[in-house]
Amino acid sequence: MKFYSTNKKTVPVSFETAVIKGIAEDGGLYLPGSFPVLKDDFFSNIEQFSFNEIALEVLNPFLKDEIGEDDLKKIIERAFNFTTPLVELSDDLHVLELFHGPTLAFKDFGARFMAQVLSYFLKGSDKKIYILVATSGDTGSAVANGFYNLPGINVILLYPSGKVSAIQEKQLTTFGKNITSLEVNGNFDDCQRMVKQAFSDKDLNEKLQLSSGNSINIARLLPQSLYYFYAFALVKNKQLPVVFSVPCGNLGNLTGALIAKKMGLPVAKFIAGLNSNSVFYEYLQTGQFNPRTTIRTISNAMDVGNPSNFFRIKEMFNNDYELIKNIIFSRYFSDEETIGGIKEVHKMFGYMIDPHGAVGYLALKEFLQENKSGNINGIILETAHPAKFMDVIEGAIGEKIIIPERLKSCLGKEKKSTKISSDFYELNEFLINY
Ligand SMILES: *Cc1c(COP(=O)(O)O)cnc(C)c1O
């Protein structure tokens, strides 16, 4: 299968090229040439499949020209070596826990798969790839973890000094080996600008093979469709309509959901839960897409004022606004409401939900109130472990959070970072002398 750019000004490319390039030359994002619909008997027997078996069924149609089934199986086993439980809160309310990966956020799915795929394509060559990532928190550690210790690949993380949480900084700076953390004296936008400049610097690109670990990479997007199939496999009463509530930022997780739908997964509705960065909600209300500067909130991984996957969603639905509006319901919530959601979930169900999941919960609740459509399988995607947002949650519910071992272990390690200014010249020097 070929992968084409949403801007359609370049020729379609192989999966390998799409993964290595990250973004198309015309500035567009890659999408698969088609979305193969899976067979009826896959869906009618789906509860007999493990997560990794589902992954093979779903990914194989896209990748079979370039990655043989046995190799794909190995890639899947290495990438998804953690569980994805569906927790029942009540008859019609479930939480799909996507935080059981090594860095405690759903980004482990995409980042670990991308790392295995790149490493597969590099095998046997003496090429060296430099993955650049600007991060404001979760992305950097998920990418670093995925690529840690893989031969031929060096990861360079740029994060804004003093602007990530203490836990996040530990997660970003304690890897060592092929992971380097650059602590930029500037903000997240400076980090992003420097990475962009590196990609457009001719001299630098002639010397080094640079690649992006950014979330728009197609190898990070495809695996984000897998857990929707798996959640469907786990629900008990498949006769009831399935509704997914997705806490959204860059809309990559939601795009994964829409891929699952295109491949035949029977989903009645998708809910896009947003914080005060409500650009996508406004689009669904008015048909107008007006990107804005980012507002800081307590669900900070969703603080995106210009969601890049919007153009993928539009393209997947042939720019048909009515169609998009009919399948996606959206609401947005303030920080105060989000804290209310954390408290309510704890009080009603005894469940600790993180600020991102709480937005998903509130959006699903609104949907149920506005659409009294009888019983459903409501599934909230819980995208991060509550321990990552300890202060907010302990403040809301007045209880201590137990920190998982895999997070605790990096908290005891020594921070190693190289301080640089926000001048591109310094990044350039660093890379050339790597
Ligand atoms: C990245 C992230 C999101 C937002 O996902 P998108 O794919 O960018 O919409 C939500 N929650 C958490 C915890 C995240 O890390």
The ligand as a Tripos MOL2 file, in Angstrom:
@<TRIPOS>MOLECULE
LIG
   15    15     1     0     0
SMALL
NO_CHARGES

@<TRIPOS>ATOM
      1 C1         -1.1100   13.3560   24.0180 C.3       1 LIG1
      2 C2         -2.1280   13.1390   25.0590 C.ar      1 LIG1
      3 C3         -3.4990   13.4130   24.8290 C.ar      1 LIG1
      4 C4         -4.0050   13.9930   23.5360 C.3       1 LIG1
      5 O1         -3.9410   13.0720   22.4790 O.3       1 LIG1
      6 P1         -3.9980   13.5800   20.9660 P.3       1 LIG1
      7 O2         -3.7370   12.3860   20.1470 O.co2     1 LIG1
      8 O3         -2.9260   14.6210   20.8270 O.co2     1 LIG1
      9 O4         -5.3530   14.1480   20.7540 O.co2     1 LIG1
     10 C5         -4.4020   13.1400   25.8460 C.ar      1 LIG1
     11 N1         -3.9960   12.6700   27.0460 N.ar      1 LIG1
     12 C6         -2.6990   12.4180   27.2950 C.ar      1 LIG1
     13 C7         -2.3260   11.9350   28.6360 C.3       1 LIG1
     14 C8         -1.7220   12.6280   26.3290 C.ar      1 LIG1
     15 O5         -0.4240   12.3780   26.6020 O.3       1 LIG1
@<TRIPOS>BOND
     1     1     2 1
     2     2     3 ar
     3     2    14 ar
     4     3     4 1
     5     3    10 ar
     6     4     5 1
     7     5     6 1
     8     6     7 2
     9     6     8 1
    10     6     9 1
    11    10    11 ar
    12    11    12 ar
    13    12    13 1
    14    12    14 ar
    15    14    15 1
@<TRIPOS>SUBSTRUCTURE
     1 LIG1         1 GROUP 0 **** ****
